[in-house]
Amino acid sequence: MGGLRTDVERLTRLLPDPEGVAAGYVVTTYSYTDERGITQYGYLLSPGGGGGSGTVTSFSAGDLSPLFTSGVTNPTTTPALAFTQIAQAANRIFAGPTSGGSANPTFRALVAADIPSLPYGTGTVTSVGLSLPAEFAVSGSPVTTTGTLTGTKATQSANTVWAGPTSGGVAQPAFRALVAADLPSNVTKRGPGCVFTNGGLVLSGTLASEIEVQYGFTGTGYTIVADATGSASIVVQHSTYAGYDTMSTLFTATLSSAKKNQASVSFSLAAGDILRFSGSSFSGATRLSIQLDGSPT
């Protein structure tokens, strides 16, 4: 960029910073004689001032400790800064001095004064209560200013166990009675039964025996075994305890010229029922037993 002027002093007054010398340009003045023989003056603006692209002759990266190491690569024509974080010891923080006046921060260990003071313990508890699941009983709740919260085991009904639900999805456990599904599959599921004897003599006539059923039972059949080949007819009846002895017949079990017999039959018994076995038509055996098959309920 250039121009013509006939007065250098006027040029200096009019263009103290032509096109922005501070922006990186320098002014070069010159003179020449035109075709008429008159001396003319001009100026040129060229890069190389404050922000120009001249040649770097000196460069310093400064001091960046204790955070970084500083360096310069290719410092003569195309300078480039290269910074690297300085390694620090474990469990250090970058902070000001631990006491006294202001000072440059450094890496150091945390001290108690670095942690803000929080208003812990400034309130007053006026009442605290305790709530526990149903299997526990709570005493001393709520506590106002002094006292003791106490949890004890709650009382439970007889013959109940701590278990999950009897069916369906998952649910919180509770105390309840056992059901058949709680028992492992390899547990023998036998119901009540009775044994008929005749003092070592061959069974004869009509013999009867009553027992109380201790648990609910879903029957699927019966098993008869005898000490000798023989025959028998056993009528199985039941009633409630309150209705005893008005009996209802469940089924008739039989043994025919054999030492054993097993058959399927469906029936149900309730806990507390009175069960009666009435045997007749005996032959051959001196001892015979009958066992009900099924599952407790």
C-alpha positions in Angstrom: 0.0 0.0 0.0 1.4 3.5 -0.8 0.7 7.1 -1.6 2.1 10.4 -2.9 2.8 13.5 -0.8 4.8 16.7 -1.5 5.3 17.5 2.1 6.8 15.0 4.5 5.9 17.0 7.6 2.3 17.2 6.4 2.4 13.4 5.9 3.5 12.9 9.5 0.7 15.1 10.8 -2.0 13.6 8.7 -1.0 10.0 9.1 0.4 9.5 12.6 -0.8 5.9 12.3 -1.7 5.3 8.6 -3.9 2.2 8.3 -3.0 1.2 11.9 0.8 1.0 12.6 -0.2 -0.3 16.0 -1.9 -3.1 14.2 1.4 -4.4 12.8 2.4 -2.1 10.0 5.4 0.3 9.6 5.6 3.5 7.4 8.4 3.9 4.9 8.8 7.3 3.2 10.6 7.9 -0.1 11.2 10.7 -2.7 11.6 10.8 -6.5 11.7 13.3 -9.4 8.7 13.1 -11.7 8.7 13.7 -15.5 8.4 17.5 -14.9 11.6 17.5 -12.8 9.6 18.1 -9.6 10.6 16.2 -6.4 7.7 14.1 -5.2 7.3 12.2 -1.8 5.5 9.0 -1.0 5.0 6.3 1.7 4.6 2.6 1.9 2.9 0.5 4.6 4.5 -2.8 5.2 4.0 -5.6 7.7 6.5 -6.0 10.5 5.3 -3.8 13.4 3.2 -4.8 16.5 1.3 -7.7 14.9 3.2 -8.4 11.7 4.9 -11.4 10.4 8.5 -10.5 10.8 11.3 -12.7 12.0 11.4 -13.7 15.7 14.8 -13.1 17.2 13.9 -13.6 20.9 11.3 -15.7 22.5 10.4 -16.7 26.2 7.7 -19.0 27.3 7.7 -17.7 30.9 7.5 -19.5 34.2 4.4 -21.8 34.6 5.5 -23.8 37.6 4.3 -25.5 39.7 1.5 -26.6 37.3 3.4 -27.0 34.0 6.9 -27.2 32.6 7.3 -24.8 29.7 9.4 -25.0 26.6 9.8 -23.7 23.1 10.3 -25.7 19.9 11.9 -24.2 16.8 12.3 -20.8 18.4 13.9 -18.9 15.4 11.3 -18.8 12.7 8.1 -20.6 13.7 8.0 -20.7 17.5 5.6 -23.1 19.2 4.9 -23.5 22.9 5.0 -26.9 24.5 3.5 -27.4 28.0 3.6 -30.5 30.1 1.9 -31.1 33.5 4.3 -31.5 36.3 3.9 -34.8 38.3 2.7 -34.4 41.9 2.8 -36.6 45.0 -0.3 -38.5 45.9 -3.1 -36.9 48.0 -2.1 -33.3 47.2 -4.3 -30.3 46.4 -3.5 -27.0 44.7 -4.2 -24.4 47.3 -3.0 -21.3 49.0 -1.0 -21.2 52.2 -2.2 -23.0 55.3 -1.9 -19.9 57.4 -0.7 -16.3 57.4 -1.3 -13.8 54.6 -1.8 -14.3 50.9 0.7 -16.3 48.9 1.0 -18.0 45.6 -0.8 -21.4 45.6 1.2 -24.6 45.6 0.5 -28.4 45.8 0.3 -29.5 49.4 -1.6 -31.8 51.8 -5.1 -31.0 52.9 -5.4 -29.5 56.4 -8.3 -29.1 58.8 -8.7 -25.4 58.0 -9.4 -26.3 54.3 -12.6 -28.0 55.3 -15.6 -25.7 55.9 -17.2 -25.8 59.3 -20.7 -27.3 59.0 -23.4 -26.8 61.6 -23.5 -30.5 62.7 -25.2 -31.2 66.0 -26.7 -27.8 66.4 -30.4 -29.0 66.3 -32.4 -30.6 69.1 -34.2 -33.9 68.7 -37.6 -33.8 70.4 -39.0 -37.2 69.4 -37.7 -40.4 67.8 -39.9 -43.4 66.9 -39.1 -46.9 65.8 -41.2 -49.0 63.5 -40.3 -52.7 62.7 -42.0 -55.5 60.7 -44.8 -57.4 62.2 -42.6 -60.2 63.5 -41.1 -57.8 66.0 -42.7 -55.9 68.9 -41.5 -52.4 69.8 -41.4 -50.8 73.2 -40.2 -47.4 74.4 -41.4 -45.6 71.2 -41.4 -42.7 70.7 -38.4 -41.4 72.7 -38.6 -37.7 73.6 -35.4 -36.6 75.3 -34.1 -39.8 77.0 -35.1 -43.4 76.8 -34.4 -46.7 75.0 -36.0 -48.0 71.9 -36.4 -51.8 72.2 -37.3 -54.4 69.6 -38.3 -57.9 70.7 -39.7 -61.0 68.9 -43.4 -60.9 68.6 -45.4 -63.9 69.8 -46.8 -66.3 67.1 -49.5 -68.9 67.0 -48.5 -72.5 67.5 -47.4 -74.6 64.6 -46.5 -71.7 62.3 -43.3 -71.1 60.4 -41.5 -68.1 59.0 -42.0 -68.5 55.2 -42.8 -66.8 52.0 -46.3 -67.0 50.3 -48.0 -70.3 49.7 -48.5 -69.5 46.0 -48.2 -66.8 43.4 -45.3 -64.3 43.1 -42.7 -63.2 45.5 -43.9 -61.5 48.7 -42.6 -60.6 52.1 -42.4 -63.6 54.5 -44.7 -64.1 57.4 -45.6 -66.6 60.0 -48.0 -69.2 58.7 -48.9 -72.9 58.8 -47.0 -75.3 56.5 -48.7 -76.4 53.3 -47.9 -79.5 51.2 -45.9 -77.4 48.7 -43.5 -76.5 51.5 -42.3 -80.1 51.7 -39.5 -81.4 49.5 -40.6 -83.8 46.8 -38.5 -86.7 48.3 -40.5 -86.6 51.6 -42.8 -89.6 52.0 -46.3 -88.3 52.2 -48.2 -90.8 54.3 -51.5 -90.4 56.0 -53.0 -92.1 59.0 -53.6 -95.8 59.2 -54.1 -98.7 61.6 -53.0 -102.3 62.3 -55.4 -105.2 62.9 -54.1 -108.1 65.2 -55.8 -111.0 67.0 -53.3 -112.1 69.7 -51.3 -114.2 67.2 -54.5 -116.0 65.9 -55.9 -115.7 62.4 -57.9 -112.6 62.0 -61.7 -113.2 62.1 -65.0 -111.5 62.8 -65.3 -107.7 62.7 -62.5 -105.5 64.1 -62.6 -101.7 64.4 -60.2 -98.9 65.3 -60.7 -95.1 65.6 -58.0 -92.4 65.6 -57.9 -88.6 65.5 -56.5 -87.0 62.4 -53.8 -84.5 63.4 -53.6 -82.5 60.1 -55.6 -81.8 57.0 -55.0 -84.5 54.3 -55.8 -84.9 50.7 -56.0 -88.7 49.9 -55.0 -90.4 46.7 -55.3 -94.1 47.7 -54.3 -96.7 50.2 -51.8 -99.5 50.8 -52.6 -102.9 52.6 -50.0 -105.4 53.7 -50.5 -108.7 55.6 -48.2 -111.2 57.3 -49.7 -114.1 55.2 -51.7 -114.5 52.1 -55.3 -113.8 52.9 -58.3 -111.6 52.3 -60.0 -108.7 54.1 -62.5 -105.9 53.6 -61.9 -102.6 55.4 -64.5 -99.8 55.4 -62.9 -96.3 56.1 -65.2 -93.7 57.6 -64.8 -90.3 59.3 -66.7 -87.6 61.2 -65.9 -84.3 62.9 -65.0 -84.4 66.5 -68.3 -82.6 67.4 -70.3 -85.0 65.2 -68.7 -88.3 66.6 -69.9 -91.0 66.2 -72.1 -90.2 63.2 -69.7 -91.5 60.6 -69.6 -91.0 56.8 -68.0 -93.6 54.6 -65.0 -92.5 52.5 -64.3 -95.8 50.7 -63.8 -99.6 51.2 -60.3 -101.1 50.9 -59.9 -104.8 50.0 -57.3 -107.5 50.0 -58.1 -110.6 47.9 -56.0 -113.8 48.4 -52.7 -111.8 48.5 -50.2 -110.5 51.0 -50.5 -106.8 49.7 -52.7 -104.5 47.7 -52.4 -100.9 46.6 -55.2 -98.9 45.0 -56.1 -95.3 44.1 -59.0 -93.5 45.6 -59.7 -89.8 46.2 -60.9 -88.4 49.6 -60.1 -85.5 52.0 -59.7 -85.2 55.8 -59.7 -82.2 58.0 -57.5 -81.7 61.1 -59.3 -83.0 64.1 -61.5 -85.4 62.2 -62.2 -88.8 63.8 -61.2 -91.7 61.4 -62.6 -95.2 61.8 -61.3 -98.5 60.2 -63.8 -101.4 60.3 -62.3 -104.7 59.1 -64.2 -107.9 58.2 -64.2 -110.9 55.9 -60.7 -111.8 57.2 -58.9 -115.0 56.1 -55.4 -116.3 56.3 -53.5 -113.4 58.0 -52.8 -113.0 61.7 -51.7 -109.3 61.3 -52.8 -106.8 58.7 -52.2 -103.0 58.3 -53.7 -100.3 56.2 -52.0 -96.9 55.4 -53.7 -94.0 53.6 -51.7 -92.3 50.8 -51.8 -88.6 49.9 -50.5 -85.2 50.9 -50.9 -83.1 54.1 -52.8 -79.8 53.5 
